[in-house]
């Protein structure tokens, strides 16, 4: 089984961290994985994105034209990439920053999740990557049945900052819960 993912938004939204954590966890699980970052030319507020492909077999192309899972975090990313999802795939829209969308392409399941709204409720927008990770973990159970593996990896990365552990645990759980509500 292969799953192609694309995470798009602007710098500072935690997309590179999100992609790297998924790639690292896939690697630890013995899966084949590619992580391919993409940066815009602007230093601040420029588009940034990353491709992640996870498979139980060798991967031929690390950047697919159409994705199984696409996360768009802000309006420009939505406008530019909303049609880059395979039929049967999932388009996840950060509904806090992209409140209005068009009908998704035929065969594409769209999920609107208020990711930045979750951060506001937590009182800290710096945990957006962990909120998004919790949300994405809910959609990746076919390849990662142990969703907590993502949180465990993220917490290991924060080992030198133990004061952030509890906030990140809450952020991961809140992101997962927001996704569950959006899927219901």
Biotite code that builds the C-alpha atoms (Angstrom):
import biotite.structure as struc

atoms = struc.array([
    struc.Atom([0.000, 0.000, 0.000], chain_id="A", res_id=1, res_name="UNK", atom_name="CA", element="C"),
    struc.Atom([1.245, 3.473, -0.873], chain_id="A", res_id=2, res_name="UNK", atom_name="CA", element="C"),
    struc.Atom([-0.053, 6.807, 0.407], chain_id="A", res_id=3, res_name="UNK", atom_name="CA", element="C"),
    struc.Atom([0.985, 10.131, -1.090], chain_id="A", res_id=4, res_name="UNK", atom_name="CA", element="C"),
    struc.Atom([0.528, 13.278, 0.997], chain_id="A", res_id=5, res_name="UNK", atom_name="CA", element="C"),
    struc.Atom([1.020, 16.953, 0.349], chain_id="A", res_id=6, res_name="UNK", atom_name="CA", element="C"),
    struc.Atom([0.928, 19.630, 3.050], chain_id="A", res_id=7, res_name="UNK", atom_name="CA", element="C"),
    struc.Atom([0.688, 23.247, 1.819], chain_id="A", res_id=8, res_name="UNK", atom_name="CA", element="C"),
    struc.Atom([0.509, 26.655, 3.470], chain_id="A", res_id=9, res_name="UNK", atom_name="CA", element="C"),
    struc.Atom([2.841, 29.478, 4.449], chain_id="A", res_id=10, res_name="UNK", atom_name="CA", element="C"),
    struc.Atom([6.024, 29.531, 6.474], chain_id="A", res_id=11, res_name="UNK", atom_name="CA", element="C"),
    struc.Atom([5.490, 29.231, 10.206], chain_id="A", res_id=12, res_name="UNK", atom_name="CA", element="C"),
    struc.Atom([2.488, 26.889, 10.001], chain_id="A", res_id=13, res_name="UNK", atom_name="CA", element="C"),
    struc.Atom([4.499, 23.827, 10.980], chain_id="A", res_id=14, res_name="UNK", atom_name="CA", element="C"),
    struc.Atom([4.180, 21.985, 7.685], chain_id="A", res_id=15, res_name="UNK", atom_name="CA", element="C"),
    struc.Atom([7.827, 20.955, 7.434], chain_id="A", res_id=16, res_name="UNK", atom_name="CA", element="C"),
    struc.Atom([7.740, 19.658, 11.014], chain_id="A", res_id=17, res_name="UNK", atom_name="CA", element="C"),
    struc.Atom([4.515, 17.768, 10.251], chain_id="A", res_id=18, res_name="UNK", atom_name="CA", element="C"),
    struc.Atom([6.007, 16.142, 7.158], chain_id="A", res_id=19, res_name="UNK", atom_name="CA", element="C"),
    struc.Atom([9.281, 15.261, 8.870], chain_id="A", res_id=20, res_name="UNK", atom_name="CA", element="C"),
    struc.Atom([7.540, 13.627, 11.840], chain_id="A", res_id=21, res_name="UNK", atom_name="CA", element="C"),
    struc.Atom([5.366, 11.475, 9.578], chain_id="A", res_id=22, res_name="UNK", atom_name="CA", element="C"),
    struc.Atom([8.412, 10.513, 7.513], chain_id="A", res_id=23, res_name="UNK", atom_name="CA", element="C"),
    struc.Atom([10.500, 9.664, 10.577], chain_id="A", res_id=24, res_name="UNK", atom_name="CA", element="C"),
    struc.Atom([7.761, 7.558, 12.150], chain_id="A", res_id=25, res_name="UNK", atom_name="CA", element="C"),
    struc.Atom([7.283, 5.702, 8.853], chain_id="A", res_id=26, res_name="UNK", atom_name="CA", element="C"),
    struc.Atom([11.018, 5.059, 8.735], chain_id="A", res_id=27, res_name="UNK", atom_name="CA", element="C"),
    struc.Atom([11.026, 3.763, 12.328], chain_id="A", res_id=28, res_name="UNK", atom_name="CA", element="C"),
    struc.Atom([8.176, 1.402, 11.401], chain_id="A", res_id=29, res_name="UNK", atom_name="CA", element="C"),
    struc.Atom([10.286, -0.043, 8.580], chain_id="A", res_id=30, res_name="UNK", atom_name="CA", element="C"),
    struc.Atom([8.220, 1.462, 5.772], chain_id="A", res_id=31, res_name="UNK", atom_name="CA", element="C"),
    struc.Atom([9.631, 3.046, 2.643], chain_id="A", res_id=32, res_name="UNK", atom_name="CA", element="C"),
    struc.Atom([9.297, 6.819, 2.792], chain_id="A", res_id=33, res_name="UNK", atom_name="CA", element="C"),
    struc.Atom([10.235, 9.960, 0.927], chain_id="A", res_id=34, res_name="UNK", atom_name="CA", element="C"),
    struc.Atom([10.063, 13.502, 2.271], chain_id="A", res_id=35, res_name="UNK", atom_name="CA", element="C"),
    struc.Atom([10.477, 16.326, -0.206], chain_id="A", res_id=36, res_name="UNK", atom_name="CA", element="C"),
    struc.Atom([10.237, 19.935, 1.033], chain_id="A", res_id=37, res_name="UNK", atom_name="CA", element="C"),
    struc.Atom([9.300, 22.821, -1.228], chain_id="A", res_id=38, res_name="UNK", atom_name="CA", element="C"),
    struc.Atom([9.885, 26.458, -0.295], chain_id="A", res_id=39, res_name="UNK", atom_name="CA", element="C"),
    struc.Atom([8.650, 29.659, -1.900], chain_id="A", res_id=40, res_name="UNK", atom_name="CA", element="C"),
    struc.Atom([10.979, 32.552, -2.654], chain_id="A", res_id=41, res_name="UNK", atom_name="CA", element="C"),
    struc.Atom([9.557, 34.947, -0.051], chain_id="A", res_id=42, res_name="UNK", atom_name="CA", element="C"),
    struc.Atom([11.318, 34.938, 3.309], chain_id="A", res_id=43, res_name="UNK", atom_name="CA", element="C"),
    struc.Atom([8.189, 35.668, 5.354], chain_id="A", res_id=44, res_name="UNK", atom_name="CA", element="C"),
    struc.Atom([4.676, 34.675, 4.427], chain_id="A", res_id=45, res_name="UNK", atom_name="CA", element="C"),
    struc.Atom([5.822, 32.741, 1.375], chain_id="A", res_id=46, res_name="UNK", atom_name="CA", element="C"),
    struc.Atom([4.265, 29.456, 0.370], chain_id="A", res_id=47, res_name="UNK", atom_name="CA", element="C"),
    struc.Atom([5.894, 26.369, 1.795], chain_id="A", res_id=48, res_name="UNK", atom_name="CA", element="C"),
    struc.Atom([4.912, 22.769, 1.385], chain_id="A", res_id=49, res_name="UNK", atom_name="CA", element="C"),
    struc.Atom([6.173, 19.237, 1.489], chain_id="A", res_id=50, res_name="UNK", atom_name="CA", element="C"),
    struc.Atom([5.478, 15.929, -0.175], chain_id="A", res_id=51, res_name="UNK", atom_name="CA", element="C"),
    struc.Atom([5.521, 12.743, 1.882], chain_id="A", res_id=52, res_name="UNK", atom_name="CA", element="C"),
    struc.Atom([5.068, 9.327, 0.328], chain_id="A", res_id=53, res_name="UNK", atom_name="CA", element="C"),
    struc.Atom([4.845, 6.246, 2.543], chain_id="A", res_id=54, res_name="UNK", atom_name="CA", element="C"),
    struc.Atom([4.733, 2.732, 1.157], chain_id="A", res_id=55, res_name="UNK", atom_name="CA", element="C"),
    struc.Atom([5.330, -0.881, 2.050], chain_id="A", res_id=56, res_name="UNK", atom_name="CA", element="C"),
    struc.Atom([7.221, -1.195, -1.270], chain_id="A", res_id=57, res_name="UNK", atom_name="CA", element="C"),
    struc.Atom([9.992, 0.894, -2.865], chain_id="A", res_id=58, res_name="UNK", atom_name="CA", element="C"),
    struc.Atom([8.791, 4.327, -4.041], chain_id="A", res_id=59, res_name="UNK", atom_name="CA", element="C"),
    struc.Atom([9.387, 5.321, -7.645], chain_id="A", res_id=60, res_name="UNK", atom_name="CA", element="C"),
    struc.Atom([8.400, 8.981, -7.635], chain_id="A", res_id=61, res_name="UNK", atom_name="CA", element="C"),
    struc.Atom([8.589, 11.141, -4.489], chain_id="A", res_id=62, res_name="UNK", atom_name="CA", element="C"),
    struc.Atom([6.339, 13.886, -5.921], chain_id="A", res_id=63, res_name="UNK", atom_name="CA", element="C"),
    struc.Atom([2.999, 12.734, -7.237], chain_id="A", res_id=64, res_name="UNK", atom_name="CA", element="C"),
    struc.Atom([0.745, 14.937, -9.369], chain_id="A", res_id=65, res_name="UNK", atom_name="CA", element="C"),
    struc.Atom([-2.358, 13.849, -7.449], chain_id="A", res_id=66, res_name="UNK", atom_name="CA", element="C"),
    struc.Atom([-2.360, 13.052, -3.737], chain_id="A", res_id=67, res_name="UNK", atom_name="CA", element="C"),
    struc.Atom([-4.186, 10.593, -1.533], chain_id="A", res_id=68, res_name="UNK", atom_name="CA", element="C"),
    struc.Atom([-4.175, 13.183, 1.241], chain_id="A", res_id=69, res_name="UNK", atom_name="CA", element="C"),
    struc.Atom([-3.824, 16.943, 0.833], chain_id="A", res_id=70, res_name="UNK", atom_name="CA", element="C"),
    struc.Atom([-3.763, 19.432, 3.714], chain_id="A", res_id=71, res_name="UNK", atom_name="CA", element="C"),
    struc.Atom([-4.157, 23.121, 2.862], chain_id="A", res_id=72, res_name="UNK", atom_name="CA", element="C"),
    struc.Atom([-3.601, 25.595, 5.668], chain_id="A", res_id=73, res_name="UNK", atom_name="CA", element="C"),
    struc.Atom([-4.435, 28.954, 4.076], chain_id="A", res_id=74, res_name="UNK", atom_name="CA", element="C"),
    struc.Atom([-6.379, 30.488, 1.146], chain_id="A", res_id=75, res_name="UNK", atom_name="CA", element="C"),
    struc.Atom([-3.560, 30.729, -1.418], chain_id="A", res_id=76, res_name="UNK", atom_name="CA", element="C"),
    struc.Atom([-2.604, 27.110, -0.845], chain_id="A", res_id=77, res_name="UNK", atom_name="CA", element="C"),
    struc.Atom([-6.254, 26.092, -1.183], chain_id="A", res_id=78, res_name="UNK", atom_name="CA", element="C"),
    struc.Atom([-6.660, 27.999, -4.466], chain_id="A", res_id=79, res_name="UNK", atom_name="CA", element="C"),
    struc.Atom([-3.444, 26.622, -5.907], chain_id="A", res_id=80, res_name="UNK", atom_name="CA", element="C"),
    struc.Atom([-3.711, 22.963, -4.870], chain_id="A", res_id=81, res_name="UNK", atom_name="CA", element="C"),
    struc.Atom([-7.356, 22.049, -4.142], chain_id="A", res_id=82, res_name="UNK", atom_name="CA", element="C"),
    struc.Atom([-7.597, 20.086, -7.407], chain_id="A", res_id=83, res_name="UNK", atom_name="CA", element="C"),
    struc.Atom([-4.483, 17.985, -6.681], chain_id="A", res_id=84, res_name="UNK", atom_name="CA", element="C"),
    struc.Atom([-6.307, 15.129, -4.928], chain_id="A", res_id=85, res_name="UNK", atom_name="CA", element="C"),
    struc.Atom([-6.949, 11.709, -6.463], chain_id="A", res_id=86, res_name="UNK", atom_name="CA", element="C"),
    struc.Atom([-10.514, 10.451, -6.735], chain_id="A", res_id=87, res_name="UNK", atom_name="CA", element="C"),
    struc.Atom([-11.052, 8.566, -3.489], chain_id="A", res_id=88, res_name="UNK", atom_name="CA", element="C"),
    struc.Atom([-8.578, 10.869, -1.728], chain_id="A", res_id=89, res_name="UNK", atom_name="CA", element="C"),
    struc.Atom([-9.081, 13.362, 1.067], chain_id="A", res_id=90, res_name="UNK", atom_name="CA", element="C"),
    struc.Atom([-8.716, 17.144, 1.007], chain_id="A", res_id=91, res_name="UNK", atom_name="CA", element="C"),
    struc.Atom([-8.255, 18.573, 4.506], chain_id="A", res_id=92, res_name="UNK", atom_name="CA", element="C"),
    struc.Atom([-8.940, 22.302, 4.776], chain_id="A", res_id=93, res_name="UNK", atom_name="CA", element="C"),
    struc.Atom([-7.899, 24.442, 7.746], chain_id="A", res_id=94, res_name="UNK", atom_name="CA", element="C"),
    struc.Atom([-11.345, 26.000, 8.047], chain_id="A", res_id=95, res_name="UNK", atom_name="CA", element="C"),
    struc.Atom([-10.163, 28.676, 10.493], chain_id="A", res_id=96, res_name="UNK", atom_name="CA", element="C"),
    struc.Atom([-8.174, 30.391, 7.734], chain_id="A", res_id=97, res_name="UNK", atom_name="CA", element="C"),
    struc.Atom([-10.080, 29.024, 4.716], chain_id="A", res_id=98, res_name="UNK", atom_name="CA", element="C"),
    struc.Atom([-13.713, 29.441, 5.769], chain_id="A", res_id=99, res_name="UNK", atom_name="CA", element="C"),
    struc.Atom([-15.230, 29.234, 2.283], chain_id="A", res_id=100, res_name="UNK", atom_name="CA", element="C"),
    struc.Atom([-14.468, 26.594, -0.290], chain_id="A", res_id=101, res_name="UNK", atom_name="CA", element="C"),
    struc.Atom([-15.947, 25.343, -3.534], chain_id="A", res_id=102, res_name="UNK", atom_name="CA", element="C"),
    struc.Atom([-17.376, 21.870, -3.989], chain_id="A", res_id=103, res_name="UNK", atom_name="CA", element="C"),
    struc.Atom([-14.514, 19.368, -4.030], chain_id="A", res_id=104, res_name="UNK", atom_name="CA", element="C"),
    struc.Atom([-13.674, 17.548, -7.237], chain_id="A", res_id=105, res_name="UNK", atom_name="CA", element="C"),
    struc.Atom([-15.727, 14.461, -7.998], chain_id="A", res_id=106, res_name="UNK", atom_name="CA", element="C"),
    struc.Atom([-14.717, 11.521, -5.842], chain_id="A", res_id=107, res_name="UNK", atom_name="CA", element="C"),
    struc.Atom([-12.733, 13.682, -3.399], chain_id="A", res_id=108, res_name="UNK", atom_name="CA", element="C"),
    struc.Atom([-13.740, 13.745, 0.259], chain_id="A", res_id=109, res_name="UNK", atom_name="CA", element="C"),
    struc.Atom([-13.283, 17.199, 1.803], chain_id="A", res_id=110, res_name="UNK", atom_name="CA", element="C"),
    struc.Atom([-12.879, 17.616, 5.553], chain_id="A", res_id=111, res_name="UNK", atom_name="CA", element="C"),
    struc.Atom([-12.981, 21.104, 7.092], chain_id="A", res_id=112, res_name="UNK", atom_name="CA", element="C"),
    struc.Atom([-11.070, 21.224, 10.385], chain_id="A", res_id=113, res_name="UNK", atom_name="CA", element="C"),
    struc.Atom([-10.482, 24.447, 12.381], chain_id="A", res_id=114, res_name="UNK", atom_name="CA", element="C"),
    struc.Atom([-6.800, 23.760, 13.104], chain_id="A", res_id=115, res_name="UNK", atom_name="CA", element="C"),
    struc.Atom([-5.844, 27.328, 14.001], chain_id="A", res_id=116, res_name="UNK", atom_name="CA", element="C"),
    struc.Atom([-9.032, 27.607, 16.027], chain_id="A", res_id=117, res_name="UNK", atom_name="CA", element="C"),
    struc.Atom([-7.860, 24.643, 18.090], chain_id="A", res_id=118, res_name="UNK", atom_name="CA", element="C"),
    struc.Atom([-4.563, 26.456, 18.714], chain_id="A", res_id=119, res_name="UNK", atom_name="CA", element="C"),
    struc.Atom([-6.457, 29.548, 19.835], chain_id="A", res_id=120, res_name="UNK", atom_name="CA", element="C"),
    struc.Atom([-8.447, 27.452, 22.290], chain_id="A", res_id=121, res_name="UNK", atom_name="CA", element="C"),
    struc.Atom([-5.166, 26.080, 23.642], chain_id="A", res_id=122, res_name="UNK", atom_name="CA", element="C"),
    struc.Atom([-3.833, 29.620, 23.908], chain_id="A", res_id=123, res_name="UNK", atom_name="CA", element="C"),
    struc.Atom([-0.726, 28.970, 21.811], chain_id="A", res_id=124, res_name="UNK", atom_name="CA", element="C"),
    struc.Atom([-0.444, 29.115, 18.017], chain_id="A", res_id=125, res_name="UNK", atom_name="CA", element="C"),
    struc.Atom([3.101, 27.712, 18.157], chain_id="A", res_id=126, res_name="UNK", atom_name="CA", element="C"),
    struc.Atom([1.697, 24.191, 18.552], chain_id="A", res_id=127, res_name="UNK", atom_name="CA", element="C"),
    struc.Atom([0.014, 24.222, 15.121], chain_id="A", res_id=128, res_name="UNK", atom_name="CA", element="C"),
    struc.Atom([2.265, 21.407, 13.854], chain_id="A", res_id=129, res_name="UNK", atom_name="CA", element="C"),
    struc.Atom([1.270, 19.187, 16.787], chain_id="A", res_id=130, res_name="UNK", atom_name="CA", element="C"),
    struc.Atom([-2.425, 20.011, 16.351], chain_id="A", res_id=131, res_name="UNK", atom_name="CA", element="C"),
    struc.Atom([-2.131, 19.160, 12.635], chain_id="A", res_id=132, res_name="UNK", atom_name="CA", element="C"),
    struc.Atom([-0.212, 15.985, 13.494], chain_id="A", res_id=133, res_name="UNK", atom_name="CA", element="C"),
    struc.Atom([-3.018, 14.828, 15.782], chain_id="A", res_id=134, res_name="UNK", atom_name="CA", element="C"),
    struc.Atom([-5.545, 15.543, 13.048], chain_id="A", res_id=135, res_name="UNK", atom_name="CA", element="C"),
    struc.Atom([-3.533, 13.745, 10.351], chain_id="A", res_id=136, res_name="UNK", atom_name="CA", element="C"),
    struc.Atom([-2.952, 10.747, 12.641], chain_id="A", res_id=137, res_name="UNK", atom_name="CA", element="C"),
    struc.Atom([-6.719, 10.193, 12.589], chain_id="A", res_id=138, res_name="UNK", atom_name="CA", element="C"),
    struc.Atom([-6.579, 9.873, 8.797], chain_id="A", res_id=139, res_name="UNK", atom_name="CA", element="C"),
    struc.Atom([-3.509, 7.631, 8.652], chain_id="A", res_id=140, res_name="UNK", atom_name="CA", element="C"),
    struc.Atom([-4.729, 4.686, 10.723], chain_id="A", res_id=141, res_name="UNK", atom_name="CA", element="C"),
    struc.Atom([-4.666, 2.412, 7.664], chain_id="A", res_id=142, res_name="UNK", atom_name="CA", element="C"),
    struc.Atom([-0.851, 2.669, 7.601], chain_id="A", res_id=143, res_name="UNK", atom_name="CA", element="C"),
    struc.Atom([-0.266, 3.644, 11.237], chain_id="A", res_id=144, res_name="UNK", atom_name="CA", element="C"),
    struc.Atom([-2.767, 1.848, 13.496], chain_id="A", res_id=145, res_name="UNK", atom_name="CA", element="C"),
    struc.Atom([-0.815, 3.068, 16.541], chain_id="A", res_id=146, res_name="UNK", atom_name="CA", element="C"),
    struc.Atom([-1.613, 6.777, 16.256], chain_id="A", res_id=147, res_name="UNK", atom_name="CA", element="C"),
    struc.Atom([0.300, 7.531, 19.440], chain_id="A", res_id=148, res_name="UNK", atom_name="CA", element="C"),
    struc.Atom([3.564, 6.688, 17.662], chain_id="A", res_id=149, res_name="UNK", atom_name="CA", element="C"),
    struc.Atom([3.429, 10.187, 16.169], chain_id="A", res_id=150, res_name="UNK", atom_name="CA", element="C"),
    struc.Atom([3.015, 11.844, 19.557], chain_id="A", res_id=151, res_name="UNK", atom_name="CA", element="C"),
    struc.Atom([5.729, 9.684, 21.102], chain_id="A", res_id=152, res_name="UNK", atom_name="CA", element="C"),
    struc.Atom([8.161, 10.695, 18.354], chain_id="A", res_id=153, res_name="UNK", atom_name="CA", element="C"),
    struc.Atom([7.289, 14.386, 18.734], chain_id="A", res_id=154, res_name="UNK", atom_name="CA", element="C"),
    struc.Atom([7.786, 14.208, 22.497], chain_id="A", res_id=155, res_name="UNK", atom_name="CA", element="C"),
    struc.Atom([11.199, 12.551, 22.036], chain_id="A", res_id=156, res_name="UNK", atom_name="CA", element="C"),
    struc.Atom([12.167, 15.517, 19.862], chain_id="A", res_id=157, res_name="UNK", atom_name="CA", element="C"),
    struc.Atom([11.155, 17.832, 22.708], chain_id="A", res_id=158, res_name="UNK", atom_name="CA", element="C"),
    struc.Atom([13.153, 15.925, 25.345], chain_id="A", res_id=159, res_name="UNK", atom_name="CA", element="C"),
    struc.Atom([15.376, 18.958, 25.990], chain_id="A", res_id=160, res_name="UNK", atom_name="CA", element="C"),
    struc.Atom([12.272, 21.095, 26.627], chain_id="A", res_id=161, res_name="UNK", atom_name="CA", element="C"),
    struc.Atom([10.186, 19.074, 29.089], chain_id="A", res_id=162, res_name="UNK", atom_name="CA", element="C"),
    struc.Atom([8.084, 22.128, 29.906], chain_id="A", res_id=163, res_name="UNK", atom_name="CA", element="C"),
    struc.Atom([6.514, 21.808, 26.432], chain_id="A", res_id=164, res_name="UNK", atom_name="CA", element="C"),
    struc.Atom([5.520, 18.150, 26.777], chain_id="A", res_id=165, res_name="UNK", atom_name="CA", element="C"),
    struc.Atom([2.140, 18.667, 28.437], chain_id="A", res_id=166, res_name="UNK", atom_name="CA", element="C"),
    struc.Atom([1.102, 21.420, 26.007], chain_id="A", res_id=167, res_name="UNK", atom_name="CA", element="C"),
    struc.Atom([2.041, 19.239, 23.041], chain_id="A", res_id=168, res_name="UNK", atom_name="CA", element="C"),
    struc.Atom([0.122, 16.263, 24.459], chain_id="A", res_id=169, res_name="UNK", atom_name="CA", element="C"),
    struc.Atom([-2.952, 18.471, 24.744], chain_id="A", res_id=170, res_name="UNK", atom_name="CA", element="C"),
    struc.Atom([-2.373, 19.865, 21.238], chain_id="A", res_id=171, res_name="UNK", atom_name="CA", element="C"),
    struc.Atom([-2.110, 16.389, 19.702], chain_id="A", res_id=172, res_name="UNK", atom_name="CA", element="C"),
    struc.Atom([-5.274, 15.210, 21.482], chain_id="A", res_id=173, res_name="UNK", atom_name="CA", element="C"),
    struc.Atom([-7.160, 18.388, 20.522], chain_id="A", res_id=174, res_name="UNK", atom_name="CA", element="C"),
    struc.Atom([-6.155, 18.021, 16.852], chain_id="A", res_id=175, res_name="UNK", atom_name="CA", element="C"),
    struc.Atom([-7.282, 14.380, 16.847], chain_id="A", res_id=176, res_name="UNK", atom_name="CA", element="C"),
    struc.Atom([-10.588, 15.329, 18.483], chain_id="A", res_id=177, res_name="UNK", atom_name="CA", element="C"),
    struc.Atom([-11.174, 18.157, 16.000], chain_id="A", res_id=178, res_name="UNK", atom_name="CA", element="C"),
    struc.Atom([-10.651, 15.720, 13.125], chain_id="A", res_id=179, res_name="UNK", atom_name="CA", element="C"),
    struc.Atom([-13.040, 13.182, 14.672], chain_id="A", res_id=180, res_name="UNK", atom_name="CA", element="C"),
    struc.Atom([-15.710, 15.877, 15.029], chain_id="A", res_id=181, res_name="UNK", atom_name="CA", element="C"),
    struc.Atom([-15.177, 17.021, 11.449], chain_id="A", res_id=182, res_name="UNK", atom_name="CA", element="C"),
    struc.Atom([-15.488, 13.462, 10.138], chain_id="A", res_id=183, res_name="UNK", atom_name="CA", element="C"),
    struc.Atom([-18.705, 12.777, 12.079], chain_id="A", res_id=184, res_name="UNK", atom_name="CA", element="C"),
])
